[in-house]
Amino acid sequence: MKPPLTSIIITCFNRQKYIAEAIESALTQTMIDREIIVIDDGSTDASAEIVRAYGDRVQYFHQHNQGASRAKNVGVDRAHGEFISFLDSDDFWPSDKLHIQLNHFAESPDVDILHGHALQFVDADLTPEEKAQLFCPPDPMAAPVSGTMLLRKSVFEKVGGFREDLLVGIDIEWHLRAKSMDLRIETLPDILLHRRIHPTNSGATQRSARQQHLSILKEHLDRRRQAMGEK
């Protein structure tokens, strides 16, 4: 059987409220040469039942809770596509996300990694009090995060997997590591991700680990200094 062109990797942990919308946005992509892989990171709610209801349209894999990075890396290991894309289970894509990016790759084959813009929105089911505690920029933002990313699996393997010792800053660390390798990374002006803001975003629930952001930036600066010293 011919492998799919693109593998969509959706990671999930206790997202019964949102996982169906994420999967639907993957299923309704106008680029249909793809496989959808859901890695369940030890959910204890009804997420598994919701995913399994899609039958063979979605590949479902369960692992003991090991974190988002491990789930994404496992998804890559199980992916058969030439291209890799990631989607968090509380977000969703516009239907032409992959079509836009694959067209750009066809026109610019020397590009290594493609990102796009994200439009953030507050979860409509929150109370006014909960909404008042959240900050949501109203305009689309350039988003070098995994949810907008498309790249060849070979490029991902060249950069290496997401760091599994991190609780926050996972995408930031990976992006900075890729930048230090002089890969050609482009950000398209199109909105390629709708990112949901809610009280259980990892950035909100892992506040105690935010010092990891500083260590990630320090590591990046150290790599740049070392590279400059070697020239």
N, C-alpha and C positions, 0 to 999 in steps of 0.2 A: 504493500500500500504506500502510495506517495505521501511523504510527510507534509504537514501543513506549512504554509508560508510563515504564519505568525502564531506564537503561543501567548495566550493571555493568562497571566497568573494572578489570581485573586486570593489574598490572604485574609483570614477571618478568625476572630476570637470573640465569641459572645455578641454576635451582631444580627440576631434574629430580626431585629427591627428594620435593618437596612440591607441585608445581604441580597434579597431578591431584586432590589432596584439596581444594585451593582451588576448582578448577573444578567438582567434584562438589557442593560446598556452594552454588555459584551455580545449578547446574542443578536442584537439588532444592528450591529456594525454593518455598514454597507460593503465592507471588505469581508467576504464570507470564507475565504481560504484560511481558516484559523481553528485552533483548538482552545478550549477553556478549561483551565485547571484551577480547582479550588483547594487550597491547603488550609485545613481547619486546625488551628493551633490550640487544641484541647478545649473547645467550647463545651460549656455545661448547660447551655440553653437549647433552644430548638433549631439552632443554625444548621446542624447536620440534616435534620428532617427536611428543612426547606431546600437545601442544596440537592439532596438525593431525589426530591420530587421532580427535578429536571431530567432525570433518566440519563441516557447516554449522550445527551447534548452537553453535559458537563462532567468532567472527570473529578471525582471527590476523593481526597486523601486526608486522613486524620493522623495527627501526631500529638504526643503528650506536650503540654504547654512548655514551649522553649523560646518563645519570643518571636516578634515579627521578622527579624533578620533571618533567623533559622527557617521560618516558614517560606520566605522569599527564596532563599538559597535552595531549599528542597524543591520548590516549584521549578526553578531553573534546571535542576538535575533531572526532573521528570519531563521537561519540555522537549518536543521533537521539532519545533519550528526553526526556520532560519533566523527569524526575528523574535525578540522577546519584548513583552510589555507587561507592566504591573498595574494593578488596580486594588486599592484598599476597599474593604467591604462596606465602608460607610460613605463612599464617594461614587460618582458615576461619570460616564463619558458621553459626549455628544455622539450621534450615530456615525459621523464621518471622521472620527478621530484617526483611526488607522488608515483610512483611505487618503486623507490629507498627507500623513507622514510618509506612507509608502510611495506616493507620487513624488514627494520631494526627494526621497532616496533614489528613485529612478532618474530624476533630473540631475541629481548631484551625488553620484555613486561614491565619491571620496569622503562624504560625511561619515563620521563614526557614530555619533550619538545625536539624536534629535529630541528636543524638549518643545514645550509650547507654553501658552498662558493658562492660568487657572482663574476661575471665577468662584469666589467663596460665598457661601450662603449659610444663614443660621437655620438650624433645624426648626421647621414650622411647628412641631409638636411641643416645643418648650413653652414653659410659662413665661409671662412677661418678666417675672423676677429673674428667671434663669437667663433669658435673653439679655437683660440689662448687665449681666456679669461677663458677657462675651464681647470681644472685639472682632468685627468683621469688615475688612476694607470693602468699599462698594465697587471699586473698579477692578477689571482684570489685571492680574499681576504675572510678570514673567516668573515661571515656576520650574526651576531645575530640580525637580523631585521625581521620584519613581513613577508617580501617577500620570505624568505627561510624557514619560520617556519611551522611546522606541530605539532599539539598537539590535545589531546582529548578536546572536548568542556567542559567537567567537570573540566579539569585542568585550562582552561582559566577562567572559572567562579570562581575557587578557588583563582586565582591570582587577578581577578577583571578586569574590562574593561580598555581601554586606557583612559588616563586622557584628558578630554575634555576642560580643561583650557589652554592647551599647544598649541603653534603654531609650535614649533620645538622640536626635541628631544623626540618625542612621543614613538618611538620604544625603544630608549635607556632607558627611564624611566620605561617602562613596563618590559624590560629585567632585569634591576637592581632590580626591585621589586620582580620579580620571583626568582632571585638569592638569595635574602634575605630570601626566604621561604624554602631554602634547598631542592629545587626540583632537580631531576636529569636532567640536561640539557646537551645535546651532540651536537657537530658540526661535521657533516660528511665532508669528504674531497672532495666530488663531487660538481661540479658546478650546483647549483639548481636555480640560478636566473641570468638573463641578465638585468643589471640595466642601463638604458639610462641616459646619462648626457646631459643636455640641459639648456638653460638660465632660464627656468621656473620651475626647480626643487624647491621644497619648501625650501631647504636649501639656495638657492640663492635668492628667493623672500622674505624670512622672515629674512633677516640679522639683522633687528632692534630688533628681539626677541632672539638673540643668547645668551643673558645673562641667558635665561632659562636653557641652558645647565649647567651652573655653579650651579644654584639652584638645578637641578636634582642630580648632583654629590654630593652636600652638603647633600641633604636629604638621599642619599644612605649611605654616611659615617656616618651620625647621626644614621641611623638604625643599622649599624654594631656596632657602639660604644655602643648603647643601648643593643644589643644582647649580646655583650661581657660582659657588666656589669651585665647582668642577670645570667650569667653562674657561 
